[in-house]
Amino acid sequence: MARLVFAGEAIVDIVMRVPRLPERGGDVLATGSTVTAGGGFNVMAAAARQGLPVSYAGGHGTGPWGDLVRAALAAEGIGLLRDADPGRDTGFDVALVDDDGERTFVTHLGAEAVTAPGGWDATPLEPGDFVYISGYGLVSPESGSLLANWAAALGGGVMLFVDPGPLASDIPGVLLGQVLARCDWLSCNRREAALLSGAGDPVEAARRLRDRLTRPAVSEVPAGAGATSGVLVRGGPQGCLLARRVAEMAAKAISRIPAPAVTVVDTTGAGDTHSGVFLGGLADGLSPARAARRANAAAALSVTRPGPATSPTRAELDAWLPDA
């Protein structure tokens, strides 16, 4: 059975709903607030709710934030692959969600950033596993090269999924190149795609990013997981672009995968939901296009709910949009 080994960062979200972002030096009163597990937890929860076994390979700290994250992981049936860091607590972010449902973050990294030399080497992996890494781990000066070197050396039977995240433009070019050379699937939103590719047009950005994935398109990973690879460019209500890499050049088209129309309440975690459900679809043997369609539907449903970890379960998604 396929498994997601999450080598990203589970942190705590301090979420505040605000009517607007304050001007520099100003202040606004929040209309609501929550403190919850977030960051990479959202991806793991989304995948686990689709029935994909998940193990957390990232760091977690000793303190109240670490306790909160571990409790949330346990509630989703997600196992830990390393002990708590005795010297640091888990990191956190402050997320401001405005009346349009858009979110703005400020993040402080903690124990989730693995900084010990060789800190990733003992991570247990099996052929058929999915490995997820994020740009947050690559940006950190203490952890970036360690994570990139480990990811670049992953065995051929493992599928590597990379999400550069909002800090995409801050990832050192050498590290990004290392990771993309081994990457099977790259997923980013339109802003991130433009930053990474230099192309304002999402289709051109998807094409340029796909061309940076140089690993052979047909790998040792079982069919349904690694027989294809490519790039996803998420467009929110516009759905996503799917730029596949396959052995036949004629099949290298870029597809537009639509998303259901919904009323947006909160976009926090929508991209994470998309990634987790896409991976769940691949693990179920769906084609990339079908997995992307299902991911679009899950992300659309998630933004109708307030909070970060709002991905639907498999049963909820099937009931809401039976043909997804």
Secondary structure as UniProt FT lines:
FT   STRAND          4..6
FT   STRAND          10..17
FT   TURN            24..25
FT   STRAND          32..39
FT   HELIX           40..49
FT   TURN            50..51
FT   STRAND          54..56
FT   HELIX           64..75
FT   TURN            76..77
FT   STRAND          79..80
FT   TURN            86..87
FT   STRAND          92..97
FT   TURN            99..100
FT   STRAND          103..108
FT   TURN            111..112
FT   TURN            117..122
FT   TURN            127..128
FT   STRAND          130..134
FT   HELIX           135..139
FT   TURN            141..143
FT   HELIX           144..152
FT   TURN            156..157
FT   STRAND          159..163
FT   TURN            166..167
FT   HELIX           168..170
FT   HELIX           173..182
FT   STRAND          185..189
FT   HELIX           190..197
FT   HELIX           202..211
FT   TURN            223..225
FT   STRAND          229..234
FT   HELIX           236..238
FT   STRAND          240..245
FT   HELIX           249..251
FT   STRAND          254..257
FT   TURN            268..269
FT   HELIX           270..283
FT   TURN            284..285
FT   HELIX           288..302
FT   TURN            303..304
FT   HELIX           314..320
FT   TURN            322..323
//
